[in-house]
């Protein structure tokens, strides 16, 4: 019996990735928010990463802890804060400015990618 490939298990559970993790956080303002610790999640139309995958931004390493689906109607103030914004209204205004004409429908689904910085962790002794 061969060992289970975690990527295959994630694909069975979550469906195939639609983009590479290197495309998850690319805008300079978003990178700055991630590096400052204010942004610990990003929402995308597609799935860009599997849990456990790592990415490098500005010389720092980050690991994706959770990937899941969420509808716009389920968004909360803490979700907006995890995106680096002070409020849900500010997050919505930002998304609408990046995607003019995009509908903001409560049932519209997106992929949430939650991550954390790895190099802040101290090695076990």
C-alpha positions in Angstrom: 0.0 0.0 0.0 1.5 3.4 -0.9 1.4 6.4 1.5 -1.3 8.9 1.0 -0.3 12.1 -0.8 -1.6 15.0 1.2 -2.1 17.1 -2.0 -4.3 14.4 -3.4 -6.3 14.2 -0.2 -6.8 18.0 -0.3 -7.9 17.8 -3.9 -10.5 15.1 -3.1 -11.8 17.2 -0.2 -11.6 20.7 -1.6 -11.4 20.2 -5.4 -8.5 21.1 -7.7 -6.5 24.2 -7.2 -7.2 26.9 -9.8 -3.9 28.8 -9.4 -0.5 28.5 -7.8 0.3 29.7 -4.2 2.8 32.2 -5.7 -0.3 34.2 -7.0 -2.1 34.3 -3.6 -0.7 37.6 -2.4 0.9 39.7 -5.1 -0.2 43.4 -4.7 2.5 45.5 -2.9 0.0 47.0 -0.5 -1.2 43.4 0.5 2.3 42.2 0.9 3.1 45.1 3.2 0.0 44.2 5.3 1.0 40.5 5.5 4.6 41.4 6.5 3.3 43.8 9.2 1.1 41.0 10.6 -2.2 42.9 9.9 -3.3 40.6 7.1 -3.6 36.9 8.0 -6.1 35.8 5.4 -7.0 36.5 1.8 -10.1 35.6 -0.2 -10.1 34.6 -3.8 -12.5 33.5 -6.5 -10.4 30.3 -6.9 -8.4 28.0 -4.6 -4.7 28.9 -4.7 -3.2 26.7 -2.0 -3.6 23.6 0.1 -3.3 23.6 3.9 0.3 23.2 4.8 1.7 24.9 1.7 4.2 27.6 2.2 4.9 30.9 0.5 7.6 33.5 0.7 6.9 37.2 0.9 9.7 39.8 1.4 12.1 37.2 2.7 9.6 35.8 5.3 8.0 32.4 5.1 4.3 31.8 5.7 2.2 28.6 5.9 -1.4 28.2 4.9 -3.3 26.8 7.9 -6.9 26.7 6.5 -8.6 26.8 3.2 -12.4 26.9 3.0 -15.4 28.3 1.2 -17.3 31.3 2.5 -20.2 33.4 1.0 -20.1 37.2 1.0 -23.2 37.1 3.3 -21.1 35.2 5.9 -18.4 37.8 6.1 -17.9 39.4 9.6 -16.0 42.3 11.0 -13.2 39.9 12.3 -13.0 38.5 8.7 -12.4 42.1 7.4 -9.7 42.6 10.1 -8.0 39.4 9.1 -7.8 40.9 5.6 -6.0 43.9 7.0 -9.0 46.3 7.1 -10.6 48.2 10.0 -14.1 47.3 9.1 -16.3 45.2 6.8 -17.4 48.4 5.0 -13.8 49.3 4.3 -13.0 45.8 3.0 -16.1 45.9 0.7 -15.1 49.3 -0.6 -11.6 48.0 -1.4 -12.9 45.0 -3.2 -15.3 47.1 -5.2 -12.6 49.5 -6.2 -10.4 46.7 -7.5 -13.3 45.0 -9.4 -15.6 47.8 -10.7 -19.0 46.5 -11.5 -18.6 43.3 -9.5 -21.8 42.3 -7.8 -21.7 42.1 -4.0 -24.2 39.3 -3.6 -24.7 37.6 -0.2 -24.7 34.1 -1.8 -21.6 34.7 -3.9 -18.9 32.2 -2.8 -15.2 32.7 -2.4 -12.2 30.7 -1.1 -10.6 31.8 2.2 -6.9 31.2 2.7 -5.7 31.7 6.3 -2.0 31.8 6.9 0.7 32.6 9.5 4.3 33.7 9.5 6.7 30.8 10.1 9.9 32.6 11.0 8.3 34.1 14.1 8.2 30.7 15.7 11.1 29.6 17.8 12.5 26.1 17.3 11.8 23.5 20.0 14.7 22.8 22.3 
